[in-house]
């Protein structure tokens, strides 16, 4: 187990270097110099352009500039935005909000997704099964910005049940609406995954045995069937959590959630290369770590998969 | 759409406060109609809290390096300059200045500031505070974005070149090329007086120094810049409380503000939105108090008028001007004025506006200066800006014509793709030639091509005035060496007129500017398209706020409903 984790951690090093290299190079090689649009209809003062070029090593060969950046990164220095704010601090500020939003979304996936999946899986072919199948199909086929805008329009603007946007006050209540929108797509997948997995396991030998030896229905389903059926679902939710921690540009934009997605979106439009690179680097790290965690949980849930 | 997000000066004070300057830039006492706003009575102190939509400032909150809306609105609320512009008319009036006395030929100005003013930290505002701030802004070593306001494109203070440093042949800055640290044209006489000597006559000096680049700076700024950036200190009606990046910037009415009018609202939250649609949703739901721009989604089908019934307004903006510019230096293709006139007359502006922005949301241009600016004369463009298919075809027949497809370049975002496509349709239908948009994805990459003089076909040019004056719509854009002369237009007569006008004032100067406009009409190297209207909304919690001549909310006009 320890060796497995160590190996996985070591594998992360080339992945992180590779991704940051690609992102760094791409961000700074966008066509046009990054200061062209910063002074409206005039070119920026040459002194300003010179100072910024120097600050961000834009005159260096791209590989040299990258290694300078990487060197700072290793000492924990993510650099500064054009506004002079520390990228590290901005990320620290945005991350808890995104994590909170991700947790709310995961809660919806678990409650509604698994709930609907169990109901549908236990009564295959029934009215409720068809209802779940059709409604998840609808959700999967509608883009998230449509769901977001429509819910915002009615629940937020017209009826005032939820706040239209979140803003600085990222309380649990304020995050319900964006959390639900964010969860909607995965929720549909979770429901379908649970349903299939449960339906399959109900025909498994060990379930028949459990029923045959006279265990009550509740125990057969609640303990024996569920534990095995949820393995793929847990994996899916775990991986989804990793993705959600990467921020949701669309949802965070619609509901003005000051999280990582919003930060990245703003930095891209402002061409704030340091911010974009820093944020994405952290995203890569988080994603890798969450995935490692999911794999470990997987082994614990299903002893057949062992990380020796 | 950072193009129009770029800003000049927004008001820091004065709804008809100060002595309205009569033309001779002197100190004639004007009317004082002190409008206190509809809400909270004067003398009771400011009450309540409001929120205003904003974007994350892109630069540190230092006046000499803030040149976009997000930071600009906050800087303007936190500082009071020597001169401020009336919210409604854009008329400059004395604010922190007691008097500004020009010499005969407008090359030297003696500025006396009001006594007893302090910064938010209690340190006094002196003549030195202004002189130091200006020297800081002009110095090449400090790399400030608003540097050019002190040079020939702005006030043109004597000794600017020595402080600003030099550029090499490629236009790149040569580090360490500045030979002086202070501009020779600035001289402190005593605590409250200083003189400014200019490199060339400029009757508009007083108007120009209302721009935020000319705000004073406290001593603490020069000793510890990092601390200042964390917690900026101004001398204006509102003081800095805190910034939560990406979320909000909070200001509070400053108790000891000596200026007039006083703030009526106690706390202002500038709430950061990455997406204007989210801000719109909030103002409809009464969770945001003031929205200074309605997004396209709200304008479509005039939804905003019902969504925000009784709490929205639309007004012409005096500061924005959109045009189509022909490149004249990198190609011969557009050298014939008849061709340029034919294209101008082939664009049905009314129809293009209706198709791209909704009817009536913009105003077709008939000159190079938007109405509301001193010196605006309707129709200086004459028939050349009027759509006439037959006349356009006739002109086109007399010209060498367009080789191949007519391309019109622009950035695709910010609603520009829509009007370029509509204009092309109009040109195609009228002249029977092929016309196509040539788009860059965003403003930055588009401007990079314009700055590099790479575009060889007509392209979009948008201008947001720095200060309210006809001069600002003509000199930087169309003089041969103008800092924003993108098409390379050059007419010695035009340059001559602009230069003469700078040494005159009042109607004499305006007449010359109008004559210069007539030259633009003869040449039609820049086709006027339209002036902007500004649409805004507010919540049920506040009284109708006033908007500055630039189209942003005037923080001194905000009051909450009792």
Interface residues (C-beta under 8 A of the other chain):
Chain A: X30 X31 X32 X33 X34 X36 X37 X38 X39 X40 X41 X42 X43 X44 X45 X46 X47 X48 X49 X50 X51 X52 X82 X83 X84 X85 X90 X93 X94 X149 X152 X153 X156 X157 X160 X163 X164 X165 X167 X168 X252 X253 X254 X255 X256 X258 X262 X263 X265 X266 X269 X270 X271 X272
Chain B: X2 X3 X5 X6 X56 X57 X58 X59 X60 X65 X67 X68 X140 X141 X142 X143 X144 X145 X147 X148 X153 X164 X165 X167 X171 X172 X173 X175 X229 X244 X245 X246 X247 X248 X271 X272 X273 X274 X275 X277 X278 X279 X281 X282 X284 X285 X287 X307 X440 X442 X443 X444 X445 X446 X447 X448 X449 X451 X461 X462 X463 X464 X476 X477 X483 X484 X486
